Amino acid sequence: MSWIEILLLAFSLGLDAFSVGIAVGAISFGYRQIFRLSFHFGLFQFFMLIIGWGVGNYSLKYIGPYNNVVAFIILLLIGIRMITESFGGGNAPENLTDRSKGWSLIFLSFATSIDALGAGFSISLVAERLFVIGITVGIAAALMTLTGMILGKRISKLVGKRSEAFGGFILILIGIKILLNLKI
C-alpha cells in the first residue's frame, strides 16, 4: 500500500471516532476526557486492525455478517441512555454523564473500531507493513477524536444544556449509518 492509500484508510476508519468525539465533546470536555477518549479510540483502532489481520477469514465468517448490527446496538443503547439522562433532571452524578469512563468508554471504543477488524483482514491480502498501517490508523483515530471533541464543545455552547441529548442523537445516527453500511 502506498502512503496515500494508508492515509485514506486511516481517515476513513477514523470518521466514526471523529463523529463520536463530537457527541462526547458536547457533554464531557476536559483534558482527562480528551486524553482518555482519544487514547482509547486510537488504541482500539490499532488493535482491531491487528486482530482482523491475525484471525483473517476464519473470524470474519462468523463476525463479519453481524459487525454492523453489533456496532448499531451498542451506539443505539448508549445514545438512548444519553437522551434519557439529559431529560432526567440534570442532577446525575458526573460518572454517569462522562462517556470517557467505564463501560461507556469500552463500548464506544469497540463500536467505533469494529470496521477496523474487516479492514485488517483486507490489509492482510494486499499489504506487508501491517504495524506501520496500524500505528497510522491509531494515530489518525486519536487525532480525529480530539478534533471531534473540540468541535463538540463548540456545538454544545450553541445547543445549551440539552447537549447530551444532541450527542445521543448523533450516536444513534452513526449507528444507523453503520447498520445500513452507508458511505458518507
Buried (B, 14 or more C-beta within 10 A) or exposed (E): BEEEEBBEBBBBBBBBBBBBBBBBBBBBBEEEBBEBBBBBBBBBBBBBBBBBBBBBEEBBEEBBEEBBEBBBBBBBBBBBBBBEBBEEEEEEEEEBBBBBBEEBBEBBBBBBBBBBBBBBBBBBEEBEEBEEBBBBBBBBBBBBBBBBBBBBBEBBEEBEEBBBBBBBBBBBBBBBBBBEEEEE
